[in-house]
């Protein structure tokens, strides 16, 4: 059996390329499908696509990536609250910002546990923990607002993204419960 080697190589490369391209397209579709129920799908999609493993992620992998983004944002907010607390002179505000720092530290712990629950397919508990981490952020924002203090725009933007991603994660996970 004679094989036309150049033709064989061309066809092999073409099929492999086309197959890979379709796989990436399907993965982008899965990402959009999982994120489309979020109030702000763009934030969810941007988060997921920022992870190098997103193209091979399944539904649970996408939820894990979103929780990781929330967790990373909690670390950033915790650090920002620490810096902000050290720079203010008002004692009440300093205490509230230090409390915010603790709230984001607790949120990070809850989000780490949520990822473990997600891997164990305990979706109710995962959502509970993500929601609890979100409540920590609301608590911080409300307490700062009660003092009539306006947080810096960068922190407010991070908090908004934290809220959007938390809501996206819970909606993604909710859909696991109905499958």
C-alpha positions in Angstrom: 0.0 0.0 0.0 1.6 3.2 -1.2 0.8 6.3 0.8 1.2 9.7 -0.7 3.2 11.2 2.2 2.7 14.9 1.4 -1.0 14.4 1.0 -1.2 12.4 4.2 0.6 15.1 6.2 -1.6 17.8 4.7 -4.7 16.0 5.6 -3.5 15.1 9.1 -2.6 18.7 9.8 -5.8 20.0 8.3 -8.0 17.6 10.3 -6.1 18.3 13.5 -6.3 22.0 13.0 -10.0 21.9 12.2 -10.7 19.7 15.1 -8.8 21.9 17.5 -10.6 25.0 16.2 -14.0 23.4 16.7 -13.0 22.3 20.2 -12.0 25.9 21.1 -15.3 27.2 19.6 -17.3 24.7 21.6 -15.4 25.7 24.7 -16.1 29.4 24.1 -19.8 28.4 23.6 -19.8 26.6 26.9 -18.2 29.6 28.7 -20.8 31.9 27.2 -23.6 29.5 28.0 -22.5 29.2 31.7 -22.0 33.0 32.0 -25.1 34.2 30.1 -27.5 34.0 33.1 -25.3 36.4 35.1 -26.5 40.0 35.5 -23.2 41.0 33.9 -22.1 38.2 31.6 -19.2 40.2 30.4 -17.5 40.2 33.8 -18.0 36.4 34.1 -16.7 35.7 30.6 -13.7 38.0 31.1 -12.9 36.2 34.4 -13.2 32.7 32.9 -11.2 33.6 29.8 -8.4 35.1 31.9 -7.6 31.5 33.2 -5.4 29.5 30.9 -7.3 26.3 31.7 -10.7 27.8 30.6 -10.6 26.3 27.2 -10.5 22.8 28.6 -12.9 23.4 31.5 -16.2 21.7 32.0 -19.2 23.4 33.8 -17.7 22.7 37.2 -14.3 23.9 36.0 -15.9 27.2 34.9 -17.6 27.6 38.3 -14.2 26.9 40.0 -12.5 29.6 37.8 -15.2 32.1 38.7 -14.8 31.3 42.4 -11.1 31.7 42.1 -11.6 35.1 40.5 -13.8 36.1 43.5 -11.2 34.8 45.9 -8.4 36.7 44.2 -10.6 39.9 44.4 -11.1 39.2 48.1 -7.4 39.1 48.6 -7.0 42.4 46.8 -9.8 44.0 48.8 -8.4 42.7 52.1 -5.0 44.2 51.2 -6.6 47.5 50.1 -8.6 47.8 53.3 -5.4 47.2 55.4 -3.6 50.0 53.5 -6.6 52.3 53.7 -7.1 51.6 57.5 -3.4 52.5 58.1 -3.8 55.8 56.3 -6.9 57.2 58.0 -6.9 59.2 61.2 -10.6 58.9 62.2 -10.7 56.2 64.8 -14.2 55.0 64.0 -13.4 54.7 60.3 -10.1 53.0 61.0 -12.0 50.3 63.1 -14.6 49.8 60.3 -11.9 49.4 57.7 -10.0 47.0 59.9 -13.3 45.1 60.3 -13.6 45.1 56.5 -10.1 43.6 56.2 -11.2 40.8 58.5 -14.5 40.4 56.6 -12.5 39.9 53.3 -10.1 37.5 55.0 -13.1 35.5 56.2 -14.6 35.6 52.7 -11.4 34.2 51.3 -11.6 31.3 53.8 -15.3 30.7 52.8 -14.4 30.8 49.1 -11.6 28.2 49.6 -14.0 25.9 51.4 -16.6 26.6 48.6 -14.1 25.3 46.0 -13.6 22.1 48.1 -17.4 21.6 48.3 -17.8 22.2 44.6 -15.2 19.5 43.9 -17.2 17.2 46.1 -20.5 18.1 44.2 -22.0 19.6 47.3 -23.6 22.4 45.3 -26.0 23.7 48.0 -23.1 24.2 50.4 -21.0 25.8 47.7 -23.6 28.4 47.0 -24.2 29.0 50.7 -20.4 29.7 51.1 -20.2 32.0 48.1 -23.3 33.8 49.3 -21.8 34.1 52.8 -18.6 35.6 51.3 -20.8 38.1 49.4 -22.6 39.1 52.6 -19.2 39.9 54.1 -18.6 42.4 51.3 -22.1 43.9 51.7 -21.5 44.2 55.5 -18.3 46.1 54.8 -19.8 48.4 52.3 -22.8 49.2 54.5 -20.6 49.9 57.5 -18.4 52.3 55.6 -21.4 54.0 54.1 -22.9 54.4 57.6 -19.9 56.6 58.4 -20.6 58.8 55.3 -17.2 57.8 53.9 -16.7 57.3 50.2 -14.2 54.6 49.3 -11.7 55.2 46.5 -13.0 54.5 43.0 -10.6 51.6 42.5 -11.9 49.9 45.6 -15.5 50.5 44.7 -14.9 49.0 41.2 -13.2 46.0 42.8 -16.2 45.6 45.1 -18.6 45.9 42.2 -16.7 43.2 40.3 -16.7 41.0 43.4 -20.5 41.3 43.6 -21.0 40.6 39.9 -18.7 37.5 40.0 -20.3 36.2 43.2 -23.8 36.5 41.6 -22.5 34.8 38.4 -21.0 31.9 40.4 -24.2 31.3 42.3 -26.3 31.3 39.1 -23.9 28.9 37.4 -23.9 26.6 40.4 -27.7 26.9 40.8 -28.0 25.3 37.3 -26.1 22.2 38.6 -28.9 21.6 41.0 -31.5 21.3 38.3 -29.6 18.9 36.1 
